[in-house]
Amino acid sequence: MNLNIVLFEPEIPQNTGNIARTCVLTNSKLHLIKPLGFSLDEKHLKRAGLDYWQYLDLEIHESFEDFKNKYKEGTFYFATTKGEKFYSEVSFNKGDFIIFGRESSGLPDYIRNSRREGCIRIPMLESSTRSLNLSNTVAIFAYEAIRQFGFPNMK
């Protein structure tokens, strides 16, 4: 396993399906933190992940506290537009956790504030729009980490 991709209370099944597919193709584990804004058996979710679901390393957590308690020793990064550092300034290690917030509101303050130095972002033009699509953001972060690892077992 290369990375742990964590979705905090995801709302849009198509995004989660696309992210699941990215996780399979980057040998990353997907963690979903409840409550989810959809059912895991929704046809949109499965369609977005195509036939990759059988290969997905998936773990579901009842709450952020449950997740955090299970992985106390983990290195956590929080993907947020409020981060001080760019994602490309981080030296990722295999097994790190990159945590992404809800599509509508991002990560809550209490999560971001728990480790401000772990808040990282993608540079974007200042505009009236909020941010990139969640599945695109996950792919950018994941492939930067995988690039740093030397694209292990990839052709």
N, C-alpha and C positions, 0 to 999 in steps of 0.2 A: 504494500500500500504506500502511495506517495503522500497524499494529503487527506485531511478530514474537512469536508465542505459541510458547513452547518447552516441550515435555513431556520431562522427564528420566525415562527408563526407565518409561514408562507400562505399567500392568499389566492394565487392564480395557478391553476393546475397545469396549464401549458408551460409556464416558466419552470415549474418543478420537474415536469417531464423532460424538458430540454436540458436542465441541469443534471438530471439522472443520467442522461445519455452522455454528457460531458464527463461525469464521474466514472462511468464504465470505461470510456476511451482514454482516460488519464490514470486509471488504476487508483481512484480516490474513493473514499468512503463517504456516503451521504448520510447526514444526520438531520432529522426533521424534529423540530420542537413544537409541541402542541400549544394551543389549539391550531389546527389546520383549517384553512378556509375552504376545504373541499374534502371529498372522500378519496381514499387511495385507490378505490376501484372505479373511479369515474373514467368513462371512455376517453375523455379529452386528455387526461393524465397519461393513460396507457398509450394513446395514439401519439402523443408528443414524444414519448420514450421509445416508440416503435417496439421492436422485439428485444430491446435491451434489458427489460425489467428482470429477466431471469438471471442476468449476470451482475446485477447491481448489489453492492454491499451496502445495505440500508439498516439504519438504526433509528428508532423512534423514541423520543423522550417526552415524558408527561409535562415537564416544565423546564425553564432555564436553570432553576436551582437543582433539579435532578441531574440534568446534563453536567452542570458545573461540579457537582459533588462526585459524580462518577469519574470525571477526568481532571481531578484536582491538580495533577502534576503536568497537565498539558500546557503547551504554549499557545495562547489565544491571540488572534489578530481580529480586529473588528473593522469590517469594510463599511466606511461611512463617508459621506460628503463633508463631514465635519472633522476629518482626520488632518493632522498636521503634516504627516509624511506621505509621500507618494509610495504606491505599492512597489515600485521598482527600486526603492531605497532599502527595502527589507531583505535580509539574508534568510530565506526560508530554509527550514530543515524538514526532512521526511517526518511525517506524523503530526506536523503542526495543524492547528485548527484555524480555519478562516470562517468567521461568523458573519452572516449577511442578514439584514433585517427585512421586515415586511415591505412589500412593494409599495404600499400606500404611505408608510410613515417611517421606514427605516428602523434602526435599532433604538430602543428607548434610552433615555438619559442614564438610568441606573446601570445599564449594561455598559454603555460607552464610558461612563465615569468610573467604572470599576478598574479600568486600566487604560488611562488616557494615552500612555506611550504606545499602546497596541493599536491605536486607531489609525488606519491607513486609507488612502483614497486614490482614485484615478483622476489625473488632471483633466479638466474640461473647461471649455470657454464659459465665461460668466454669461448667463442668459436667464430668461424668465422660466425656462424649463428646469425641472429638478435634477434629473440624473439619467444615466443610461438604463436600459432595460436590465432587470436582475439577471436573467440568464446570460446576457452579454457580459455583464460585470463579472460573474462567476468564471466565465471562460477566460477572461483577461487575467484575472488573478491566478487561476489554476495553471495556465500555460506559462506565466512568468515563473512560478515556483518550479514547474516541471523543467523549464529551460535551465534554471539554476542547478537542477539535479542532473543535467546532461541528457534529458529525454531517455530515462532508463527503459529498456525493453521496448522501445518504440522504433518503428522503421520509417 
